[in-house]
Amino acid sequence: MFSRGLLPWGRLCRWSSPFLQFLALSVVTFGVIAPLTCRQLLHSYFYLRGRYLNSMSQRFLKQSQEEGLSALRYFERLQNGSEKLSNEALQPWLLITIITVQRRPEFHYVLQVAARFHRLLQECGPSCQHHRLLLCNVETDPSNHWDAKLLATFFAVVNRYSGQQKLDLLPNRFEKEKQDYTYCLEKSLQLYRPKYVLLVEDDTIPEEGFFPVLHHLLQIRFSKPHLRDALYIKLYHPERLQHYINPEPMRILEWLGLGMFSGSFLGIVYSWASSRSSLSWSIVLFFALYTMLLVELVGRHYVLELRRLAPSFYNIVPVTECCTPAMLFSAPSAHRVLGYMKEVHCYPGFAKDTALYSLLRTKGEQAFVVEPNLVRHVGMFSTLRLNENPKLL
């Protein structure tokens, strides 16, 4: 009778074992809670791609089309009001050059980008009075780019082509893109002589806090000697490539640091809650691995979003290879880039982003990327790789 009365207490003692508690926590977290709460997070390993990707992609396209129409109405209202947007400074502190080519007209991508930048500049006030917008039209027949023609009413526009070029004499698409890019950078320097040039592709929309963060980075963070001479600063890296387990090894140190901090903190909380007299390394190690695995599976991208709380929280890390939706150059670095890019030829598998990244090694340069992203890439129709049924991933 006495032994039977001890059975419930014995089971309770067995469940008070840290091993069983940690096992139960892991099963509940990774087997139940995380899969249920993260199944619709696009950049999480728990994302149910087969169930949600098609519908999410269609909703994204529909929303983008609606925002394009909203941007069109935005400029039509300005046009009806006969408001000419100021572009008077001959030597702006920051020149924002939007590189545009005619793509799916129903989305009005370039209008979305220009409208957001214009609104943010208006809201920015005096601190942005030395910023200017320039539109660089690289459509082979500029008369066909109706959105660019509308924006010419408000902003300065340069056209690379006259519409009379023989298309069969143009270089391959990748080399043409590189030459268009360098043309827009060179024209930006020639026309305005700015201190900084921001080259933005026409499907790249700035985040709401764009200018306060950019000002903080340029005036404070990048004033340091080891950052000042960077060849370029990337303001965007694809979210799908921001995980810890990726080709960029510098994130491993960040991952380990996160694990050790959270492991120690959660270990102390666990020891206090379980009335343990001391903190063992096995407990710290478990919570470190637990946190590291959880953050990686949920998605590092979502953790980075916490840095948007203040400009000083943004991170600056060595640059990664892919993609050039938003690239910032100082005037001296822009001249170096123009010289370097004349020496390289682009082709399939070696696009302009890869060419720029290769210069860091061959020329002994350095470059950086800002985390989290300061812009959103909304275009789903590439000018290089045709795809009539695009997906978010």
N, C-alpha and C positions, 0 to 999 in steps of 0.2 A: 504493500500500500504506500509505504513511504517512498519507495523507488519510483512508483508510477507518478507520484506527485512531483517528482523532480524532473520529469520528462519535458514539460513546457519550458522550465528554466534552462534545461540543457539545450533545447533548440534555440532559445534566445541567446545563450552564450555563443552558440556556433554562429548565429547571424551577427553577433557583435564582433566577429573576427574582421579585421580590416580587409583581408583578401576577399571575403564574401561580399562585404559592403561595396568595395571598389568594383567587383565583378557585376553586382546588381546595378550600380550607377552607370557603368559602361553599356550594359545591355539596354537599359532604359533610355539612355541618351542617344546612342548610335543606332539602336534598333527600333525605337518608337518616336521619341520627341523630335529629334533632328529630321528624320525623313518626313514626318508629317508637317512640320513647320517650314521646311525649306524646299518642299517639292515644286514650288512655283518660282523659286529664286533662280534666275537665268544662269548665273555664274557659279552655282553651287554644284558639287558632285551629287547632291541629292535631287537635283532637278530632273523631273520626269519628262525627258525630251520627247519621247514618242507620244505622250498624252497632250502636252501643252505647246510644243514649239510651233506647229502650224497655225494654231489659233492666235498665239501671241504675235507671230510675225504678221498676220493679216491685220490685227488690231493696230500694230505699230505702223504699218503702211497707211491705214486709214487715218490714224491720228496725224501722221506726217503730212498727208494730203490736206487735211483740215487746217493744219498750221501754215501750210503753204498758201492756202486761200486767205487766211487771216493776214499773212504778211503782205499779200497783194493788195488787200483792202487798206492796210496800213499806209502803203505808199500812194495809193489812189487818193486817200484823204489828204495826205500832204500835198499831192499834186493839185488837187482841187482848191486847196488853201493857198496855192501859189507860194509855198514855203521853200526857199532855197536853203539847203543845208550848208552850213559854213565849212569852207575848206581853204581858208585864207593863209594859214601859216606856211611860210616858205621853207622853214626848217623845223619841223615838229620834233618833239621829244620822242614820240612813238608814232610810227606809221603802220597802220593795219592794212595790209594788202590782201584782198580777197581774189584768189585765182579761180576763174570760172570758165566753164565750158558748157555748152548746151547738153543737157541730159534730160531725163524724163520731165517734160514741161509741166505736167499736172501737179508735180510736187513743189515747184517754185523754190528749189533748195537755196539758191543764192539770195532770193528775197528774204527767206527765213533768217539767213545769216546776217544780212545787212540790216534787217529790221531790229534784230536783237542787239547788235553792236550799237546801232543808232540810239535805241532806247537806253541802253546802259550808259552810253556817253552823256546823254541828256541828264540822267539821274546822278551821274558822277559829279557834275558841277565843275567848280574851278580847278580841281585837281586833275581834270582831264582836258583842260582848255588847250593844251599843246599836243593833243592826239588828233590824228586825221585818218580818214578812210580813203583808200584807193581801190578801184576795181580794175583787175587785169584780165581782159577777155582774150583767151587763147583758142577760141572757136575758129576753125579754119575759114568759115564764112561768118564774120561777126554780125552781118545783117539778119542772120537766122536766129540769133540769140535774143529773143524778145525781152526777157527779164533784164538782161544787161542794158538793152536800149532804154528801158524804163528807168533803171538806176542812173543812167547818164544824165537824167534830169536833175539829180541831186548830188552826185559824187563825181569826182574826176575819174575818167576811164581811159585806159590805154588798150589799144587793140594790137595784138601781135601780127595778125594776118590781115590781108586786104580782101580775101575772098577770091583771088584770082590765081592762087597757087595750084599747081598740078599735084593732085593727091598722090599720084604714083611716084613722085619725086621726094615725098616726105620720108623721113627715117622711120624705123619701126616704132611701134606705139610707145615702147618703154624709153627709147632714146628721145622721141618727141616730147614725152612728158618731162624728161629731165631738162631738155632745152627750153621748154615753156617755163619751167620752174625758175631756171637761172635767168631767163629773160625778165620775168616779173621782179625778181630780186634786184637785178641790175637797174631796171627802170625805176624802181623805188628809190634807189640810192641816187640816181642821176637827177630825178625830178625834184626830190624833197630834201636830200642830204640829212635824213633823220639820225638821231642818236641810236635808236633801235628800230628794227623792222620786224613786224610779226607777219609771217606768211601763213595765211589761212586758206584751206581748201573750201570750196563753196558748198560743202555739206557738213560743215563743222560749226556748231552753235556754242557760244560761250555760256558758261554757267553764270548764275545770278551774281555771285560774288567775285566775278572775274577781275575787275579793275582794282579793288582794294587788295586782293591777294597779289596780283601782278606788281603793283606799286611796292608792296612790302618786300617782295622777292628782289626786285631790281634795286631798290634804294637801300636795303639793309643786308639781305642775305648774300646777294651777288656782288656786293661791294668788297667782299673779302678777296684777298689776292689769289687764293687757289681756285676761286670760282669766276673771277672777273674776266679771265681770258678764255672762257669756254668757247669752243667753235660754234655750238648752238645749244639751245635749251628746248627740249621737247615738252609740250604742254598736254600731250595725250599719249597713252599707251593702251592698246585694247584690253578691256576687262578680262577677256578669256585667257589672257597671257599674264595675269597678275598674281597667279597662285605662287606659293612658296616652292612647290616642286615644279621647276621650270628651268630652262637653259641658263637663266641668270643666277649664278651662284651667290652673289652678294646678299641675296635675300635669306640665305640659310642662317647667317649671323643674326639677322633680325628675328627669324623664327626661333632660334635657340634662346635669344634674349627674352622674347615673349614667354617662352616655356619656363625659363628659370624664374622670372619674376612672378608669373601666375602660379607656378608650382610652389614657390615659397609662401606666397600670400594664402593660397587655398590650403596649403598644408598647416599653416598656423591656425587658420579658422577651424579646420577639421580637428586639430589637436585640442583646441579650446572647447569645441562642442562636445568632444568625446572624453573630456576631462583627463587627457593624457599629460603626464608630467614633462615629457620631452618630445621634440620633433625629430623623427627619424628620417634618414636620407631616402629610404624606400618610399615613404609617403610623399616627400617632395618630388621624387622621380615620377611617381604615378601621376600626380596632378600636372606636372610639366608635360608629360607625354599626352595626357588626356586633353589638355588645353591646346597643345600643338596640333593634335589630330582633329579636334573639333573645329578650330579656326580654318585649317586647310580644307576640310570637307564642306564646311558652310560657305567658305569663300573669302579669301583675303581682301577682295574688292570691297566687301561690306564692312570689314573692320577699318579699312582706309577711310571710309566715309565719315568716321568720327573726327578725323582731322579737319573737317570743314568748320568746326566750331570757332576757329580763330585763324587768321592768316599765319600767325607764328607757328601753328601746329603742322603746317604743310611740310612735307618731307622732300629733300633734294638728294637724289641718289645717282650713281653713274648711269649713263644712258643705256637703253636697250635698242635693239636693231629695228624692229618693225615700225613702219607707218609714219607718215609725215602730215597729218591733218592740220596741226598747228605748231609752227616752228618759230622760235624767237632768235634773232641774230642781233648782235651789236654791230655798229657800222664797220669797225675793223675786222670782226669775224666774218661779216658778209663779204667783204672784199677777198678774204682768204678763201672762202667757199667758192666764189666765182672763179678764182684762179685754179683751184683744185679740180672743180667739176669739168673744166675744159679738157682735163687730161684723161677722163674716164668715158667709156662708151657703155650705154645701158642696153640690155637685151633681156629676153624672158629668163627669169631666174636671177637677174641682177638689175632690179629697178632702182629708182633714185634713192629710196630709203636705205637700201643695202649699200649703194655707192657712197652715200654720206657716212654711214657707219664704218665702212672700210677705210675711210680717210683717217679715222682716229688712230688706227694702227700704223698705216703707211706714212702718215705725216706727223706722228707723235703728238696729236691733239687730244683734248678731252672734251666731253660733253655731258650734259645732265638731263634728267627727266624729273618733272614735278609730280608728286603724289599727294592726294588723289588728282585725277584729271581736272584741268581747268576748262575743258571743252567737252561737248558731246558729239560723237560722230553719228549723224542721223541718216546719211546716205546708204542705201542698200543696193544701188545700181552702179557698179564700177564702170569707169570708162576704159579700163584695161581688160577686164575679164567679163564678158557678156553673160548675163544670167537673167532670164525672164521670170524666174520663180525664186526670188531671194529669200533667205531665212536669216533670222537674227544670229544664229550660230553657224 
